[in-house]
Amino acid sequence: MIYNEKYKVKFYRDSRTGRSRVYDYIESLDEKCNSKIYKYINYLVENGGYLDEPYSRHIQGKIRELRVDFSNNHYRIFYFTFIGKTIILLHAFLKKTDKTPIKEMNMALSNYNKIINNPELYE
């Protein structure tokens, strides 16, 4: 968990496996990519869960995407700010096309809806 006095970051946790795919994904990347992503997450916390472009972009409803570009790789992490000033990271992926794939947006939306209905699904 990453936090400051006002905001904290938590990861969506799959109800079946108990694991966080976002956390696992970030940790699977090489050290330089991993460090840059955590730097952006900390920047998000420092700014109260809201960043303008090019760091973040609105996706749908309360869901936004954190945009981390490293070399030719474009990493995206969907998130939203929840009750108690908690930033919840919903879904992460490597963007390979100009347009955000519907499959990736649907995964984030599904995870968002699961959290709204069952807030214990983040760690």
C-alpha positions as CSV (number, residue, x, y, z in Angstrom):
1,M,0.0,0.0,0.0
2,I,1.2,3.5,-0.9
3,Y,-0.1,6.5,1.0
4,N,0.4,9.9,2.4
5,E,-1.5,11.6,5.2
6,K,-4.6,12.2,3.1
7,Y,-4.7,9.6,0.3
8,K,-3.7,6.0,0.1
9,V,-3.5,3.5,-2.8
10,K,-4.8,0.0,-2.7
11,F,-5.0,-2.8,-5.3
12,Y,-8.1,-4.6,-6.5
13,R,-8.0,-8.2,-5.3
14,D,-9.6,-11.0,-7.2
15,S,-12.3,-12.7,-5.1
16,R,-11.5,-16.2,-6.3
17,T,-7.7,-16.1,-6.1
18,G,-7.2,-13.4,-3.5
19,R,-4.4,-12.0,-5.6
20,S,-4.0,-8.6,-7.1
21,R,-3.4,-8.8,-10.9
22,V,-2.4,-5.1,-11.0
23,Y,0.2,-5.6,-8.3
24,D,1.5,-8.8,-9.9
25,Y,1.6,-7.2,-13.3
26,I,3.7,-4.2,-12.0
27,E,6.0,-6.5,-10.1
28,S,6.6,-8.7,-13.2
29,L,8.1,-5.8,-15.1
30,D,11.7,-5.0,-15.2
31,E,13.1,-2.7,-12.4
32,K,13.2,0.5,-14.5
33,C,9.6,0.1,-15.7
34,N,8.5,-0.9,-12.3
35,S,10.2,2.1,-10.7
36,K,8.6,4.6,-13.1
37,I,5.1,3.2,-12.6
38,Y,5.5,3.5,-8.8
39,K,6.8,7.0,-9.3
40,Y,3.6,7.9,-11.2
41,I,1.5,6.2,-8.6
42,N,3.2,8.3,-5.9
43,Y,2.6,11.4,-8.0
44,L,-1.1,10.5,-8.2
45,V,-1.2,10.2,-4.4
46,E,0.6,13.5,-3.9
47,N,-2.0,15.2,-6.2
48,G,-5.1,13.9,-4.3
49,G,-6.0,11.2,-6.8
50,Y,-6.3,13.5,-9.8
51,L,-3.8,14.2,-12.6
52,D,-4.2,16.0,-15.9
53,E,-3.0,14.8,-19.2
54,P,-0.5,13.5,-20.2
55,Y,-0.3,11.6,-16.8
56,S,-4.0,10.6,-16.5
57,R,-7.1,10.6,-18.6
58,H,-10.8,10.2,-17.9
59,I,-12.2,6.9,-19.2
60,Q,-15.8,6.4,-18.0
61,G,-17.8,7.5,-14.9
62,K,-15.3,7.6,-12.0
63,I,-12.7,5.5,-13.8
64,R,-9.5,7.2,-15.0
65,E,-6.3,5.8,-16.5
66,L,-2.8,6.4,-15.3
67,R,-0.6,6.7,-18.4
68,V,3.0,5.6,-18.0
69,D,5.1,5.7,-21.2
70,F,8.5,4.1,-21.0
71,S,10.6,3.8,-24.2
72,N,8.2,2.4,-26.8
73,N,5.9,0.8,-24.2
74,H,2.7,2.4,-23.1
75,Y,1.5,1.1,-19.7
76,R,-2.0,1.9,-18.5
77,I,-3.5,1.5,-15.1
78,F,-7.2,2.0,-14.6
79,Y,-8.1,3.5,-11.2
80,F,-10.7,5.5,-9.3
81,T,-10.9,7.4,-6.0
82,F,-13.1,5.7,-3.4
83,I,-14.6,6.6,0.0
84,G,-12.0,7.6,2.6
85,K,-9.7,9.1,0.0
86,T,-8.5,5.7,-1.2
87,I,-7.2,5.4,-4.8
88,I,-8.0,1.9,-6.0
89,L,-6.0,0.4,-8.9
90,L,-8.4,-1.7,-10.9
91,H,-6.6,-3.1,-13.9
92,A,-3.2,-2.7,-15.7
93,F,-2.1,-3.6,-19.2
94,L,0.4,-2.8,-21.9
95,K,-1.3,-0.7,-24.6
96,K,-0.3,-1.8,-28.1
97,T,-2.8,0.2,-30.2
98,D,-3.8,3.8,-30.5
99,K,-7.2,3.2,-29.1
100,T,-7.8,1.6,-25.7
101,P,-9.2,-1.9,-26.2
102,I,-12.8,-2.5,-25.2
103,K,-11.7,-5.7,-23.5
104,E,-9.4,-3.8,-21.1
105,M,-12.0,-1.1,-20.4
106,N,-14.6,-3.8,-19.7
107,M,-12.2,-5.5,-17.2
108,A,-11.7,-2.3,-15.3
109,L,-15.5,-1.6,-15.3
110,S,-16.2,-5.1,-14.1
111,N,-13.7,-4.7,-11.2
112,Y,-15.1,-1.3,-10.4
113,N,-18.6,-2.7,-10.1
114,K,-17.4,-5.6,-7.9
115,I,-15.8,-3.1,-5.5
116,I,-18.8,-0.9,-5.3
117,N,-20.9,-4.0,-4.4
118,N,-18.2,-5.5,-2.2
119,P,-15.6,-3.1,-0.8
120,E,-13.5,-5.9,0.8
121,L,-12.1,-6.7,-2.7
122,Y,-9.2,-4.3,-2.4
123,E,-6.1,-4.7,-0.2
